[in-house]
Amino acid sequence: MTQARRTQSPQSSQSPPPASDPRRIPSVDRLLGHAAAGDLIEIYGRSALTDAIRADLARIRAGQAQADDGAGILSRCADALAAERRPSLRPVFNLTGTVLHTNLGRALLPRSAADAVAAVMTQATNLEFDLETGARGERDDHVEALIRRITGAEAAIVVNNNAAAVLLVLNALAMRKEVIVSRGELVEIGGSFRVPDVMVRAGCRLREVGTTNRTHLRDFAEAMGPRTGLAMKIHPSNYAITGFTAQPDPEALHALCREYGVPLAEDLGSGSLIDLAAYNLPPEPTVSAALARADVVTFSGDKLLGAVQCGIVAGRKDLIARIRKSPLKRALRVDKMTYAALEAVLRLYLHPERLHEELPTLRLLTRPRGDIAAQAHRLAPAVAERLSGRATVSVGDCVSQIGSGALPVETLPSAALLLTPTGGEGGKRGGGGRCRRLADALRRLPVPVIGRITEDTLLLDLRTLEDEAGLLNSLSMVHD
Ligand SMILES: *Cc1c(COP(=O)(O)O)cnc(C)c1O
């Protein structure tokens, strides 16, 4: 069809054949026999190269690509094959100002943990094998002693993430029973994790008590009965109820639950293994403090803890044993790589004096504003040079967030490179459009640079920048 139309076009009789003339397009076989094809076949294989050639020839026939000679076509094929081979999941520069950015993969592992993962990846391991006795082992054993030592918990298990930990606790301890929760804590965490929905999926009946702003001990007491399986507290990770508010005294609530023989679970969300206030950071409940007022607690491995995606359930030995027996534990269990990373990170907590240097999450959260500002001033000229003609670069104050549910109202003072796009007419509207185009260009770099748009500047918060040379190298590849 396309060819027929082309040969009938009026120009074809007078001017030289158009670029897409089928007579000028080499055949697939000729291209495969071309000298430049040998290397590509070696690297990518004959069938991948054949597909790339066919796709290129189709674009030529459709008038979307130039009908080059064999070398030209194969060079385009080489680019296409290289782009195809680039991993989908790859490193980026997170300069958004959100340290634990869920969409950008949350916590960064320390090198020791990455090495530990690499070591268990390519070899057999003692994942479920007791090297003392030669008998079958328990995979949680690799981290349980560390969690007990750091948090004071009697026992602990690890599952896929904290959402899984909550689901498992509910299902194992309260299936077909009621779970008492304060109305003010029926939260939705980003990414469609809603506590009431999780309850239903876990096979539990939600028993809401109190009001949005105030819940009293007597509300819990009145709801206790033969159908009660569990009482639950949920840390309000991403919101705050302020003003005329009340929640029962934690110790009194725990005593009430004991009186009725009902376990009390607390979902901490992030939860911290250390007291962040000691580092002048916004306070977050610690796991050990929560264990003093609850029977089991659940928290994430890749939020403030600073390890990999996983969820940890820690608490009373008898309850953990019940939870471990649940068939859901098998479905939600984690891989050897997760244990290797988690174990290596937990070991860093045994040396608290060095933790703020060794654990990337804490290192980034505790960076003083002055250091970040000095880095921004140092880097600004080099960044300006790489973006010359596209944007001007200045240094300004900004605020970072912890992210991943830690209170968004709590911010950390930081410093940023402010990129203001140049060219075109001024005006707020035009500036915004140019700013988005600049953000697009930085996002499409081989190592993408992700910032934050504020009005008509693109802000690169340097709190999370450690690899300065890498950033400059990436920015030097910006093109239109
Ligand atoms: C983040 C969070 C979760 C979910 O944890 P994931 O590790 O992302 O599954 C659950 N509960 C609370 C309170 C949270 O903040």
The ligand as an SDF file (V2000), in Angstrom:
LIG
                    3D

 15 15  0  0  0  0  0  0  0  0999 V2000
    4.3860    3.0420   55.9740 C   0  0  0  0  0  0  0  0  0  0  0  0
    3.3600    2.4920   56.8790 C   0  0  0  0  0  0  0  0  0  0  0  0
    2.8260    1.2190   56.6550 C   0  0  0  0  0  0  0  0  0  0  0  0
    3.2100    0.3930   55.4610 C   0  0  0  0  0  0  0  0  0  0  0  0
    4.5490    0.0020   55.5470 O   0  0  0  0  0  0  0  0  0  0  0  0
    5.2510   -0.6250   54.2360 P   0  0  0  0  0  0  0  0  0  0  0  0
    6.5910   -1.0670   54.7400 O   0  0  0  0  0  0  0  0  0  0  0  0
    5.3100    0.4520   53.2350 O   0  0  0  0  0  0  0  0  0  0  0  0
    4.4110   -1.7630   53.7920 O   0  0  0  0  0  0  0  0  0  0  0  0
    1.8910    0.7490   57.5430 C   0  0  0  0  0  0  0  0  0  0  0  0
    1.5010    1.4800   58.6030 N   0  0  0  0  0  0  0  0  0  0  0  0
    1.9980    2.7160   58.8560 C   0  0  0  0  0  0  0  0  0  0  0  0
    1.5070    3.4760   60.0380 C   0  0  0  0  0  0  0  0  0  0  0  0
    2.9450    3.2550   57.9940 C   0  0  0  0  0  0  0  0  0  0  0  0
    3.4540    4.4850   58.2260 O   0  0  0  0  0  0  0  0  0  0  0  0
  1  2  1  0
  2  3  1  0
  2 14  2  0
  3  4  1  0
  3 10  2  0
  4  5  1  0
  5  6  1  0
  6  7  2  0
  6  8  1  0
  6  9  1  0
 10 11  1  0
 11 12  2  0
 12 13  1  0
 12 14  1  0
 14 15  1  0
M  END
$$$$
